[in-house]
């Protein structure tokens, strides 16, 4: 394992795509919680969508959540 981002935001819950070409993760790096994508080497990070309602870091252990791929 190794860190693929060095952004000071809250990044986590990373999961690889079934075909191994992408990694999806949750982040608030642009001020709103969303699902982000990146290449397996950490490059080409981009926001897929904003999560309506988002997450709240206060009093909620968001690190216990999981995201998954669906086709």
Beta strands, then each sheet from edge to edge (+ up, - down):
strand 1: 11-16
strand 2: 23-27
strand 3: 34-38
strand 4: 46-50
sheet 1: 1+ 2- 3+ 4-
end
